[in-house]
Amino acid sequence: MRVALCSKEGLFGEALASLLDHQGSFQVVATEQSPKDLINAAKEYRAQVMVVDSFELDRNELQFLMGARAFGDFGIVLIVGEEEKAEFVEVPVDRIVSRATGAPELFAALEELGGSVRLTSRPFVREVRRTYGNGNDLTRREYEVAQLVAKGMSNRKISQVTGLREQSIKNLVSVVMRKLHCENRVQVALKLTRAGAMDVSEE
């Protein structure tokens, strides 16, 4: 499995890269210190999972990662301090792992993500289009919003993740419901799940 790492704490990042490389199942293709460089490296080297250290990671950088995640072919594992877990619990990453836990938990999270067939937005787009196309295809932005709606996020939370105004999100949600013939947000989640585009129960 190809893994890209992001840590602003150089020694921790190097140690983590060495740990993963020696495990045998993972290939560390990039180690970066900024989210922007991480995204570029993940795309260039076709990383399947990004491991991001929360140390000195600010909210703007985290939102940037979430926006890129919606259109990328990778999952995100966030490593946080034990005291930070509550702060990051609502962040829409694939897995959160505490720094205080051992390597087996990180390995398990990575292997679980690597075994998933629904990590990315592009399979999501293809599946829903095949099932619910009929000339009413959603745009990529509408698909992104639909996926976040299906994860149970409020309009305000989606606004924070995507960087769009809350009124814009409200309008996009209305468009998604109309195009997918849904009367409420629960129906959006059910339709995406039935399309095989995502497993909401695992998020």
Backbone hydrogen bonds, N-H to C=O, Kabsch-Sander energy under -0.5 kcal/mol:
donor,donor_aa,acceptor,acceptor_aa,energy
3,V,27,Q,-2.8
4,A,49,V,-2.2
5,L,30,A,-2.9
6,C,51,V,-2.2
7,S,32,E,-2.2
10,G,8,K,-1.0
12,F,9,E,-0.5
13,G,9,E,-2.4
14,E,10,G,-2.4
15,A,11,L,-2.4
16,L,12,F,-2.6
17,A,13,G,-2.4
18,S,14,E,-2.3
19,L,15,A,-2.3
20,L,16,L,-2.4
21,D,17,A,-2.5
22,H,18,S,-2.1
23,Q,19,L,-0.8
23,Q,20,L,-0.6
24,G,20,L,-0.8
24,G,21,D,-0.5
26,F,20,L,-0.7
27,Q,1,M,-3.3
28,V,26,F,-0.5
29,V,3,V,-2.4
29,V,27,Q,-0.8
30,A,3,V,-0.9
32,E,5,L,-2.9
38,L,34,S,-2.2
39,I,35,P,-2.6
40,N,36,K,-2.0
41,A,37,D,-2.5
42,A,38,L,-3.0
43,K,39,I,-2.2
44,E,40,N,-2.4
45,Y,41,A,-2.8
46,R,43,K,-0.5
47,A,42,A,-2.1
48,Q,2,R,-2.4
49,V,2,R,-1.6
50,M,75,G,-2.9
51,V,4,A,-2.8
52,V,50,M,-0.6
52,V,77,V,-3.0
53,D,6,C,-3.1
54,S,79,I,-2.8
57,L,54,S,-2.4
58,D,56,E,-0.7
62,L,58,D,-2.1
63,Q,59,R,-2.6
64,F,60,N,-2.0
65,L,61,E,-2.1
66,M,62,L,-2.1
67,G,63,Q,-2.4
68,A,64,F,-2.2
69,R,65,L,-2.4
70,A,66,M,-1.4
71,F,67,G,-0.5
71,F,68,A,-1.1
72,G,69,R,-0.9
74,F,72,G,-0.8
75,G,48,Q,-2.1
77,V,50,M,-2.9
78,L,76,I,-0.5
78,L,95,R,-2.7
79,I,52,V,-3.1
79,I,77,V,-0.5
80,V,78,L,-0.6
80,V,97,V,-2.3
84,E,81,G,-1.8
85,K,81,G,-0.7
85,K,82,E,-0.8
87,E,84,E,-0.6
88,F,84,E,-1.5
89,V,85,K,-0.7
89,V,86,A,-0.6
91,V,88,F,-1.7
93,V,91,V,-2.4
94,D,76,I,-1.3
95,R,76,I,-1.7
97,V,78,L,-2.9
99,R,80,V,-3.0
101,T,98,S,-1.2
105,E,102,G,-0.9
106,L,102,G,-0.9
107,F,103,A,-2.8
108,A,104,P,-2.5
109,A,105,E,-2.2
110,L,106,L,-2.4
111,E,107,F,-2.7
112,E,108,A,-2.3
113,L,109,A,-2.0
114,G,110,L,-2.7
115,G,111,E,-1.4
116,S,113,L,-1.5
121,S,72,G,-0.9
124,F,120,T,-1.0
125,V,121,S,-2.8
126,R,122,R,-2.5
127,E,123,P,-2.8
128,V,124,F,-2.2
129,R,125,V,-2.4
130,R,126,R,-2.3
131,T,127,E,-1.8
132,Y,128,V,-3.6
133,G,129,R,-1.5
136,N,133,G,-2.6
143,Y,139,T,-2.3
144,E,140,R,-2.3
145,V,141,R,-2.3
146,A,142,E,-2.6
147,Q,143,Y,-2.4
148,L,144,E,-1.8
149,V,145,V,-2.6
150,A,146,A,-2.3
151,K,147,Q,-0.9
152,G,149,V,-2.1
153,M,148,L,-1.9
158,I,154,S,-2.5
159,S,155,N,-2.3
160,Q,156,R,-1.9
161,V,157,K,-2.2
162,T,158,I,-2.7
163,G,159,S,-2.0
169,I,165,R,-2.0
170,K,166,E,-2.3
171,N,167,Q,-2.1
172,L,168,S,-2.4
173,V,169,I,-2.8
174,S,170,K,-1.7
175,V,171,N,-1.9
176,V,172,L,-2.6
177,M,173,V,-2.5
178,R,174,S,-2.1
179,K,175,V,-2.8
180,L,176,V,-2.4
181,H,178,R,-0.8
182,C,177,M,-3.2
188,V,184,N,-1.2
189,A,185,R,-2.0
190,L,186,V,-2.3
191,K,187,Q,-2.5
192,L,188,V,-2.2
193,T,189,A,-2.2
194,R,190,L,-2.6
195,A,191,K,-1.7
196,G,193,T,-1.4
197,A,192,L,-2.0
198,M,192,L,-0.8
200,V,198,M,-0.8
202,E,199,D,-1.6
203,E,200,V,-1.3
